Amino acid sequence: MIKVSVMYPNSKDVKFDVDYYKNDHLPMVSNKVGDALKGLELDLGLAGRVPGEAAPYVAIAHLLFDDVASFQTSFGPHAEFFAADLKNYSNVKGALQISELIKF
């Protein structure tokens, strides 16, 4: 199992429409990638390491797939379409990381 994380960095000038991202963007992604998507989670940053410090990321989406190939096959054909939707919810581009998921 792999986890694809899309992390949106936080800053004083960041704009991020949580409602749009949660109710429109993520369901659109889920619909387009179909059954290849095994799970989806959204983390919304609340705080950093010390009291009063802002969270380093305003939001992080985690998408679960069986393997890298299934992610690439299902997500790749729609990547430009997904990226074009950014203007509807944020002024910062998310960084994408693919990780092996190890459960304990």
C-alpha positions as CSV (number, residue, x, y, z in Angstrom):
1,M,0.0,0.0,0.0
2,I,1.2,3.5,-0.8
3,K,0.2,6.9,0.5
4,V,0.2,9.9,-1.8
5,S,0.4,13.1,0.3
6,V,-0.3,16.5,-1.2
7,M,0.9,19.1,1.3
8,Y,0.0,22.8,1.1
9,P,2.6,25.0,2.9
10,N,1.3,27.6,5.4
11,S,2.3,31.2,5.4
12,K,0.8,34.5,6.5
13,D,-0.4,35.2,2.9
14,V,-1.8,31.7,2.2
15,K,-5.4,31.4,1.0
16,F,-7.0,28.0,1.2
17,D,-10.8,27.4,0.8
18,V,-11.3,24.4,3.0
19,D,-15.0,24.0,2.0
20,Y,-14.3,24.0,-1.7
21,Y,-11.3,21.6,-1.3
22,K,-13.3,19.2,0.9
23,N,-16.6,19.3,-0.9
24,D,-15.6,19.9,-4.5
25,H,-12.0,19.2,-5.3
26,L,-11.4,16.0,-3.3
27,P,-14.7,14.4,-4.5
28,M,-13.7,15.3,-8.1
29,V,-10.3,13.6,-7.7
30,S,-12.0,10.5,-6.1
31,N,-14.5,10.3,-8.9
32,K,-11.8,10.6,-11.6
33,V,-9.3,8.0,-10.2
34,G,-12.2,5.6,-9.4
35,D,-11.7,2.3,-7.7
36,A,-7.9,2.7,-7.7
37,L,-8.3,5.0,-4.7
38,K,-8.4,2.9,-1.6
39,G,-8.8,5.6,1.0
40,L,-8.7,9.4,1.4
41,E,-8.0,11.6,4.4
42,L,-7.7,15.3,4.9
43,D,-5.5,16.9,7.6
44,L,-6.1,20.6,8.4
45,G,-3.2,22.3,10.2
46,L,-4.0,23.7,13.6
47,A,-0.6,24.5,15.2
48,G,3.1,23.9,15.1
49,R,5.6,22.4,17.5
50,V,5.4,25.1,20.2
51,P,2.5,27.2,21.5
52,G,1.6,30.0,19.3
53,E,3.4,28.7,16.3
54,A,1.4,28.2,13.1
55,A,1.1,24.8,11.5
56,P,3.7,24.2,8.8
57,Y,1.0,23.1,6.4
58,V,-2.5,24.6,6.0
59,A,-3.8,21.2,4.6
60,I,-2.5,17.8,3.7
61,A,-4.5,15.3,1.6
62,H,-3.6,11.7,1.9
63,L,-4.7,9.3,-0.9
64,L,-4.2,5.6,-0.6
65,F,-3.4,3.3,-3.5
66,D,-2.3,-0.3,-3.8
67,D,1.0,0.7,-5.5
68,V,2.8,3.4,-7.4
69,A,1.6,1.9,-10.8
70,S,-2.1,2.1,-9.8
71,F,-1.6,5.7,-8.7
72,Q,0.2,6.7,-11.9
73,T,-2.3,4.9,-14.1
74,S,-5.4,6.4,-12.5
75,F,-4.1,9.9,-11.5
76,G,-1.7,10.7,-14.3
77,P,-4.3,11.2,-17.1
78,H,-6.1,13.8,-15.0
79,A,-3.1,15.5,-13.4
80,E,-3.3,18.6,-15.5
81,F,-7.1,18.9,-14.9
82,F,-6.5,18.6,-11.1
83,A,-3.8,21.2,-11.2
84,A,-6.0,23.6,-13.1
85,D,-8.5,23.5,-10.3
86,L,-6.0,24.9,-7.8
87,K,-7.1,28.5,-8.6
88,N,-10.5,27.6,-7.1
89,Y,-9.2,26.8,-3.6
90,S,-5.7,28.1,-3.0
91,N,-2.9,30.5,-4.0
92,V,-0.1,28.0,-3.0
93,K,0.9,24.9,-4.9
94,G,0.9,21.6,-3.0
95,A,4.0,19.5,-2.8
96,L,3.4,15.8,-3.6
97,Q,5.1,12.9,-1.9
98,I,4.6,9.2,-2.5
99,S,5.4,7.0,0.6
100,E,5.3,3.4,1.4
101,L,2.6,2.9,4.1
102,I,3.7,0.7,7.0
103,K,1.2,-0.1,9.7
104,F,2.0,-1.2,13.2
